[in-house]
Every structure is written in C-alpha cells, then in structure tokens.
C-alpha cells in the first residue's frame, strides 16, 4: 500500500489515461455521510452513479447533476463482489478517524483507475491509501481521505420589491462571494411557493443555498450571509432559516408542501422552527420567515421543489 498526496500522484502517475476529479467534499451527520464528487466528465459520472447505487449496500441514495455526483451513505463496511460490467465499481467501507473521512473505493479496469488515482488528484483530498492502481483489466482499490465537514442549508426569501430585484440571483451572487471567501458552495435550489399568495412580488419562490463547512465555521457562515443580505436586499421583509445536518424532519417537509398549496403565517413558521430547533433570523423583517423555512424542506427534492400547484 502506498500513501500518496494529490501532488505526489500527479508526479508519479503522469499518464494519458488518468483524468483528475475536480473536487471531493464529505459531510457527516451521526452515522450518515454525504459524499459530493465533481467527476472529470459531464455525463460520464452517470455510469458511476448507476454502478455505485446498485452495487454498494452502504449507499442509501445517489444522483448526478452535471458532473457532480452525490452519494448519501452510512458509516460501515460491506465487501464488494465485483464482476465485469454488472458490478464493476462501488464503495466498500466508510470510516471516520478524528477529523478525517476515509472512503474505500473499488473498481475494475477504468473504474479502478477512478477509484484511487483520479479521485486522489482532486481538490479536497488530503491523501489516498493506494491498495491497487487498477487499469487494463486489473482491480483498482484505494482509501480516499478527506476532511470531515458538516452540511448547512440556508433558506432565503423576500429580497426584492415589485419595482426591482430578484431573490434567486441575489442569493446566488452572495453564495459566489462566500465561495470566493473559502466556503464550499454546493447548490442553489428554487422552491416554488403558493402562486395565489396576495403578498407575493410575482412568481412567489424562495431559495435554499447549501454549503459544506467545518464545524467551527458554521456561525461565521451564517453571520456573513446576514451581513451580505443586509447590504444587498431591497426589501424590509428579508429573512433566513438555517438547517444543519443531512436529515430533513418529516414535519419540515410537510410544512414546505403546505406552503406550496395554501397561505401560511409567520406564527406557524416560528412555531415549527422552535419545535424543530431551526433558527429563523429576521434580516430586515419577519415576513420572509415563511418562505425561508419552506425552502429547507424541499432542498433535496428538486423535482417537487419546482412544481406549481394551482
């Protein structure tokens, strides 16, 4: 077994058949781990998602968005029984050691090259424990070690007025600014709310921004978002809601579904948030708490999030 850092892999394995992953981020919540990987190819990652989801008992769900592949898995070990084509790649073990997440990938042929060498070059990887390099018809296997992080989702609503502004772009631009400051900006989800709301600006949507953060930086992220929203919002109703971790409470999802089909009140949002220990912050006003909280319950279900109910 070789222990190799990304720069050492690039130097030692400078081959035309190795393509580096762009970035890998792992977030932990109890016994759950979310692995976010940015594959070298845009749709090539769909093959990996299909293989991993079908072959790895540790994986609870998986999806692809562009070249981003996301796996929700549990900590543990389950040996892979690899067979060409039908069971060509997967995750064998996920373990936590202090502030590190260690994920053991295995794959045949090209999938084995991706298991260690391609992943090992990614931004976010500390080092890999290379068991087999793979390639040709051989097995590839490696432990990919990344920093343990946590997930935080920020629901945002009411930053515009009837005269100007757009909440979805304001939220995205703030997230890009935070990304440039070193935060890991993962996703931006538009959540359609009740279209007949008489208080709406026009389309009646709220936004969920997802980030991966070090545990000690969660409050810093929230404080920066509040600062930037105060600077950029055009509304006196702007509010945010904060969800930490990888789980969405059933009651929160139901609230979000309700907010798509009927009028909700600030008091209902505040009551549920208090019950679920979700923090609501009135940046410039309370009205935005309704949509901000609703954005959290559907951030991981984008098909439902965008549906319009008349």
Secondary structure, DSSP 8 states (H G I E B T S, - for coil): -EEE-HHHHHHHT--TT----SEEEEEEETTEEEEEEE-SSTTTHHHHHHHHHHH-TTEEEEEEETTEEEEEEESEE-----BTTTB-EEEEEEEEETTEEEEEEEEETHHHHIIIIIHHTSBTEEEEEEEEEEETTEEEEEEEEEEEEEEEEEEEE----SSS--HHHHHHHHHHHHHHTT-EEEEEEEEE--TT-TT-SSS-EEEEEEEEE-GGGHHHHHHHHHHHHHHH---S--EEEEEESS---HHHHHHHHHHHHS---HHHHHHHHHHHT-EEEESS-STTHHHHHHHHHTTT-HHHHH----
